[in-house]
Amino acid sequence: MKSEEGSRMNVPAAKQTSTLGTWKTRLGLPFAVVATILVWFMPAQPGLSVLAQKALALFAGIFVLYITEAISLPVTSLAIVPLSVLLGIEKPGPALAGFASTSVYLMIGAFILATAMVKSKLADRITYYIMSIVGTTTVRISLGITLANIVLAFLVPSSTARTAILLPVCLSIIGAAGKGEGRSNFAASLLLTLAFTNATISAGILTATVPNPVTIDFIVKAGGPAISFADWFVMGFPPALLMTGITWWFIQKFFPSEIKEVPGGADHVKEQLAALGPITKNEQRAFAVFILVVGLWITGGYTKINPTIACLAGSILLFLPKIGFLTWKDAERGVSWQIVMVTGGGISMGDILMRTGAAKWLAVSIFNTLGLSNLSLIMMLVVLMFIVQYMHIFFVGTTTMATAFLPIVMGMAQVAHVNPAFFALPAGMIIGGYPLLMFYCTLPNILVYDTGKLRVEDFPKVGLVVCTIGCIVYAGCALTYWKWLGI
């Protein structure tokens, strides 16, 4: 099964083997063509211009291809450009504008920073150091994985890279506990902790997952406020940290470990730390560049240096002689060019929907169909959160979901006459931080499921509870905490 959720060392995704997946792939392209034709030739609708109807027809086909993955996601995203021009919807310049978005280049820079953390082994050292101080009881070990996820979310701007760093650690601990064969609550607990807390903390850090900068991109284009790295942290990190703790607690309750302590766990961690040796110059260089970039991100409100420019500048330092240690080959392997294509194409599609008025028409249709206009603003926001949350079931990866749904969320904000950020911020954080309902929702989920130590039903068992609480928490933040901050 494919995903666009990032890469570390060309980590393979789990294979699509189900009959349903095979039929989705085979029928996806014909269904996409049919969907496009049906919308293109449907009778004129009140409030929907001819140009907006064309844009909606293109979106219908792209949406089907995104869900079914009948064509690889990067190719589908790239196809948006020529199709929008050939169908008379957009001119070449605006059609290509999504690929020039700051979100795209922020992700390129972030992946290069992540590559430096991995190549220098600084990320490994930090992980094993955290594990060395938390203890060897099963509860403390799972807490250590959670803490490692929190720290690495700042250092490694890729959820898949973080999973690839921590998964071998988890598997070795599971083996040391004598649970390496077959299924056990301890193994299920540790692996779900790895995948789920990785996701939930990502919502609170701008560069931790792709939907975050994509959300800002759409907010700004809809006339909302520009949001800096520090702004996002102040708004998003407290609820993300709260939800990460809640997620960890529920996993412990649903999957109580059969053992209390892992024999030899401390020795294993010490051996791994010793194998890394003393801190190397490359680790020092990677850390120095990271501190520089984060410093520029935090002070961006005062220095007026764009986060993307700061990230790219730091990335370039990592290639310079006597300063850096990366080669372009490292960048080729470390940057998920698939994400770059999906993000660029998805933003272009979103821009088309907003410029033509198709997004607003869709939002009005949703309002009328669900009767949202009769609800209070509080209930409207809660309903929106649950709609966004459960749409995760239909997507593999959060980037395509963000680029497909955030333009519609912008339209809903316009119809409801509220600041675009009021709807988009909690929606974007739910999209990026809560792909927890099924094993295929994001690549980190797929990787832990592919170990053979989890069942399909393990994901919704915890995910349904956590996601429900998350929807309420983020709706509550939008109505209280963020208002106090002036958003």
Secondary structure, 3 states (H helix, E strand, C coil): CCCCCCCCCCCCCCCCCCHHHHHHHHHHHHHHHHHHHHHHCCCCCCCCCHHHHHHHHHHHHHHHHHHHCCCCHHHHHHHHHHHHHHCCCCCHHHHHHHHHCHHHHHHHHHHHHHHHHHHCCHHHHHHHHHHHHHCCEHHHHHHHHHHHHHHHHHHCCCHHHHHHHHHHHHHHHHHHCCCCCCCCHHHHHHHHHHHHHHHHHHCCCCCCCCHHHHHHHHHHHCCCCCCCHHHHHHHHHHHHHHHHHHHHHHHHHHCCCCCCECCCHHHHHHHHHHHHCCCCHHHHHHHHHHHHHHHHHHCHHHHCCCHHHHHHHHHHHCCCCCCCCCCHHHHHHHCCHHHHHHHHHHHHHHHHHHHHCHHHHHHHHHHHHHCHHHCCHHHHHHHHHHHHHHHHHHCCCHHHHHHHHHHHHHHHHHHHCCCHHHHHHHHHHHHHHCCCCCCCCCHHHHHHHCCCCCCCCHHHHHHHHHHHHHHHHHHHHHHCHHHHCCC
